[in-house]
């Protein structure tokens, strides 16, 4: 089985939202993503004006997602340092928006909240690679323990910065799926490598990262997508070359279809759209 390009990264995430203005205000002012472009139907945000990391599209007549539907669990925003994560934590804490959790995952430190549509967000920073624990099967030791938030905040004592740090990216997406085994087999066939497995969850990545894609069925086993509800509409992956995109298309086989020039679109078993294109 071919391995996916180790240079893979998540370039952009597209979310459908019920009220575009409300969501733009949240992502710009609370999360700190600068607004790059906006019209009546969509907005682009991100630390790099030439390469937006988040696309928001308006979904008129949006309906709440059924509790056990598949879809987005969270988008995880990877910060370049503990200090920059602490800045984001201070900015969110200074807003009326509550955190929903905070965890030490061994490989990373993370905090969680929901956007105005209830879509999950993780803000996190990785620990140095040499501190990532390994299990006997070769996977990473990913766990959930209480996060020492006070220790984290000591790295940024001056107060919140108004904008998220340059270099912050969508480090991974975590999906609610109907069947973890079936979804994992699909991503493995694309060439992702499984880096960790816990009950009803799997974590897959390229290039030795702890995970670019998380899968769980904790709430969604046997569920179905909710297309009229706010949620994930596309994850755009960037690969290192056109040859890598061609290899991905071959691995995806019948699940792949054409997109824009140089782009391959793939639909996963739960109906999520994945885009693969070469870096500019």
Secondary structure, 3 states (H helix, E strand, C coil): CCCCCCCCEEEEEEEEECCHHHHHHHHHHHCCCCEEEECCCEEEECCCCCCCCEEEEECCCCCCCCCCCCEEEEEEEEECCHHHHHHHHHHHHCCCCCCCEEEECCCEEEEEEECCCCCEEEEEEECCHHHCCECCCCCECCCCEECCHHHHHCCCCCCCCCCCCCCCEEEEEEEECCCHHHHHHHHHHHCCEEEEEECCEEEEECCCCCCCEEEECCCCCCCCCCCCCCEEEEEEEEECCHHHHHHHHHHHHHHEEECCCCEEEEECCCCCEEEEEECC
